[in-house]
Amino acid sequence: MIEKNAKIYVAGHRGLVGSAIVRALEKDGYTNILKRTHKELDLTDQKAVFGFFEKERPEYVVLAAAHVGGINANQTAPADFIYINSVIQCNVIGAAHEYKVKKLLFLGSSCIYPRMAHQPISESELLTGPLEKTNEGYAIAKISGLMMCRFFKQQYGDDFISCMPTNLYGPEDNFNLEHSHVLPALIRKFDDAKESGAKNVTLWGTGAPLREFLYVDDMADACVYLLQNYSGEEHVNIGTGKEITIKDLAELVKEIVGFEGDIIWDESMPDGTPRKLLDVSKLHDIGWKEKVSLRDGIRLEYEWYKSRDREDLKL
């Protein structure tokens, strides 16, 4: 069991994932959480990262820092996605080994799995087929991080574990349309259309792909649970095991936002992976299950979005 005053470093504490993990740790009574902004600690700078670990000596590390984005960002800058994420992972995991961190949790992404993986996708599907081309750079970087944790465990006995969350949403999400994922993009587009009095909203693709979504505070709760209860070599999927078409998701967001116009689907634009549903039976067997429904989670995210000014949201 992790002592409540243990020194825990959360890398990426201001992002969607990291901020939720900090909230979960604090809710669970942990009082000694290390946080550094990018300005305070550039995780792509190996000397700075090793210097930070030498000075602070964190006992536990959650690696939630990542260079992320949606289909458009991944397609236009694949070199950035593979390079930046790989360097961050090498530096933090390497420093965690060098300075004898008791346990490290690495967060990946469900895009690590093959484009045409068997559904629902179990952990054993990793490296069994070609990846989705629209986010291949990011996926390869995340696979590398996962395997790095596995190999450090095999070679040195380090207690480094990995989890693969499904599509996440919630407070601190990215609503910039150039870089956002599908759910915050839908919230932004429908809210903008509602405020401007637009008669329709145009969305990419056919709306046919199936996706799974998990409220980020549920994900964070699962991460803390794994830190406390799991030390296996294989990574663990984190999700709901439930899916929805993008078309039905759009209709749900439209309803919650209160936009009364029409949706136009631009079928000349890419859909991405046809279906991506995680098999979460392993996580359930370990003893964790989600609590927040998709409808309730979207409502919570929309309330959070409306409570912020546009400058804070970096739109």
C-alpha positions, 0 to 999 in steps of 0.5 A: 500500500502507498503511504499517504505522505509518499512523494508522488510525481505526476508528469503532465499535471495540467492536462486532461489526464494528469489534472484528473489523476491529481484530483483522484490522488488528493481525494484519496488522501495523498498529500505530497504530490510533485507538480512541474509545469513545462516552463519549470521542467522541460521533459524533452531535456534529459539533463533537466529531467535527471536533475529533477529526479536527483533533487526531488527523489520521487517515490512514485511516478505517473507519466501522463505527460504527452504531445496529443491531438486529433486526426488532423494534428496527427496527420499533419505532424507525425514526426512531432508526435513520434519524436516528442513523445518518445523523448519524454518517455525515454527521459522520465522512465530512464530517470525513474530507473536510475533513481530507484522509483518504487513504482511508475505508471505509464499511460498510453492510448488505445490507438496502440492496437491494430486498425483491424484488431478483433473487437472488443480489443484485449491486451493480447491484440498488441502488435498483431497487425498494422496500425491506423495510418492517421495516428501511426506516429503517436501510436508507435511512440506509445507502444515504445513506452509500454514496451520500455516499462515491460523490459525494465521490469523484465531486466531489472525488476522495476515495478513499472506498469502501463495502462491503456485508456480509451477515449477520454473527456472531461474537465481540462479537455482541449477545445481548440478545433485544430488539435481537439479530439472528437467529443470536445470538438463536438461540444465546441462546434454545437455551442458555437453554432447555438450562440451564433444562431447558425442553422447547421453544423458540418462534421467530418466523415460519415458518422459510422465509426464506433467509439468508446468514451470514458469520463476522465475522473473515472479513468483517474480513479482506475489509475490510482486503483492500479497503482495500489493493486497491480504490478503485472507485466502486461498493460491493462485496458481502461474503459467502459466496454460500451460503444456508440457511433459518432453519429449517435454521439453527435446527436447526444451532444447536440441535445445536451448543448441545446442546438436545434439546427441540422447536422451535415456530414462531410463524407469527403473527410476521413473517418479514422478507425472503423471501430475501437472498443476495449475489452476491459474484463481484465480491469474488472477482474482486478476489481474496478468498474466505471461510475459515470454514464456517457450522458452524465459525463458529457453534461458535466464537461459541457457545464465545465466548458461554459464556466470558463472564459475563452482565454482560459480555454485557449481557443 
